[in-house]
Amino acid sequence: MIRIKKIKIIKNTKGNIIKFVNKNQLPLKKFGEIYFSEIKPNTTKDWKYHQNRNQYLTIADGSVVFFFKKKKNGKIKKILLKYPTKLNSIFIPKKYYYKFECISKKKSIIVNIIDEIIK
């Protein structure tokens, strides 16, 4: 099941601190890698499906709409992440379809933690 968690932002006059996740909150059983994906304005990165990979993600900048479905022709769930006003993390378990679209005027950056290493 797709799970959403609010991200804590600690206000600081010199620059805020954003607490994405700690090891006790991470819903992955093992750690593979962390990577960043850029997506340009008005661009969609189409449907992806991972047989064995669980993911935990958020955005570091911009606005992105994520779309999820359990089956190829299943009902679509939509989640908007917008930095910094709607900042959440999303857990995507294996065997889910998902895609995402940048809706900001500048590129957006997605932070993704996965439980396997991509070669």
C-alpha positions in Angstrom: 0.0 0.0 0.0 1.2 3.5 -0.8 1.9 5.4 2.4 2.4 9.2 2.9 4.2 10.8 5.8 4.5 14.5 6.6 8.1 15.8 6.6 9.2 17.9 9.5 10.7 21.3 8.7 12.7 23.0 11.4 12.6 26.8 10.8 16.0 28.6 11.0 16.7 32.2 10.0 19.9 31.1 8.2 18.1 28.3 6.3 15.6 25.6 7.3 16.4 22.0 8.2 14.3 19.4 6.5 14.1 16.0 8.3 13.3 13.6 5.5 13.8 10.3 7.4 15.8 8.6 10.1 16.7 4.9 10.3 13.9 4.1 12.6 11.3 5.5 10.2 12.6 4.1 7.0 10.1 1.5 5.8 12.7 -0.5 3.9 14.1 -3.8 5.3 17.4 -3.2 3.6 19.3 -0.2 2.1 20.4 -0.2 -1.5 21.1 3.4 -2.6 19.9 7.0 -2.7 19.6 8.9 -6.0 18.2 12.2 -7.2 16.1 12.5 -10.3 15.5 15.7 -12.2 12.4 16.3 -14.1 11.8 19.3 -16.4 8.7 21.6 -16.4 5.6 20.2 -18.1 7.3 16.8 -18.5 6.0 13.4 -17.5 8.2 10.4 -16.7 5.9 7.5 -17.7 4.7 4.4 -15.9 7.3 2.4 -14.1 6.9 -1.0 -12.4 9.3 -2.7 -10.1 8.9 -6.4 -9.4 11.3 -6.5 -6.4 12.2 -2.9 -5.5 10.6 -0.8 -2.7 11.1 2.9 -2.7 10.9 5.8 -0.3 10.9 9.3 -1.9 10.3 13.0 -1.6 11.2 16.1 -3.5 14.0 18.5 -2.8 12.7 21.3 -5.0 9.8 22.1 -7.3 6.3 20.6 -7.6 5.6 17.1 -8.7 2.3 15.1 -9.1 2.8 11.3 -8.6 0.3 8.8 -10.0 0.0 5.2 -8.6 -2.0 2.1 -9.4 -1.8 -1.5 -8.2 -2.9 -3.1 -11.5 -2.2 -2.1 -15.1 -5.8 -1.0 -15.6 -6.4 -0.2 -12.0 -7.8 2.9 -10.3 -5.2 5.7 -10.2 -4.3 7.5 -6.9 -2.7 11.0 -7.3 -0.4 12.6 -4.7 1.0 16.2 -5.1 4.3 17.1 -3.5 5.3 20.8 -3.5 8.4 22.2 -1.9 8.2 23.6 0.8 4.4 24.0 1.3 3.3 20.4 0.7 6.3 18.4 1.6 5.7 14.7 2.4 7.5 11.4 1.8 5.9 8.5 -0.1 6.6 4.8 0.4 6.1 2.8 -2.9 6.1 -0.9 -2.3 7.2 -3.3 -5.0 4.6 -4.3 -7.6 3.0 -0.9 -8.0 2.9 1.1 -11.2 3.8 4.8 -10.9 4.6 7.8 -13.0 5.2 11.5 -12.2 4.9 14.9 -13.8 6.6 18.2 -13.0 4.1 21.0 -12.7 6.4 23.8 -11.6 7.9 26.5 -13.9 11.4 25.2 -13.1 12.8 21.7 -12.9 12.0 19.6 -9.9 14.3 17.3 -8.0 13.1 14.0 -6.5 15.1 12.2 -3.8 14.6 8.4 -3.9 15.9 5.8 -1.4 15.6 2.2 -2.7 16.3 -1.2 -1.2 18.5 -2.5 -4.0 21.5 -1.3 -6.0 20.8 -0.4 -9.7 23.6 -1.4 -12.1 
